[in-house]
Amino acid sequence: MPKILRARAPQDEKEERQLRRLATSRHGPADWIVRARMVVHSWDGMRVEAIAAAVQCGAKTVRIHLKRFNEQGLDGLGDRPRPGRHARLTEAERSRIIALATKPAPGSLQRQRDGSLEARDEQASAQWSLDALTQAAHEAGIQVERSQIRRMFQREGVRWRRTHRWGSSDERDFARNRAGGRQTLHRATPGLDDRLCR
């Protein structure tokens, strides 16, 4: 039979008031609220299995959090640091990079108010590529690598435009001959095209 585990008594009225207020709170971190409820239920005399049924989790989870509360107090209700490397980019930086891809590329032609076409930076890329996005992020002060941007867009399901070369096409009617050049789609009409130089 497992050992009976209970939450330790509150150290003072302030701790008890904080925990009871957190346990009944509607606004706050959900994990802290559930763990505070575990402690308050234990103070009210409920056993581990009954607490687990009340907060809809396993008895082992209740035991872990009651033990952590007994050792660390109110700070034991929070999550422990997780192993692994921390993310290098903040959510704000990720959002800024994704927002870059929705804007026109710096080298793309933009229609001006007078009707003329002009590029912000004629030396820059006319379409977004991973390299162009990396360079734009660096100019915005975000230290990120090309591979990070690629993984970020794949995770978010955001598509960026690939640079289109004029000598290739995804069309099924486009074909190349053995020499590597384009083939005509239709043969020349006899008689009409005879005088054209080839």
Secondary structure, DSSP 4 states (H G I P E B T S, - for coil): -PPP--PPPPSSHHHHHHHHHHHT-SSS-HHHHHHHHHHHHHHTT--HHHHHHHHTS-HHHHHHHHHHHHHHGGGGGSPPPPSSPPPSS-HHHHHHHHHHHHSPPTTSEEE-TTS-EEES-TTS-SS--HHHHHHHHHHTT----HHHHHHHHHHHT---PPPPPTT----TT--B-TTSSBPPSSPPPTTTSTTS--
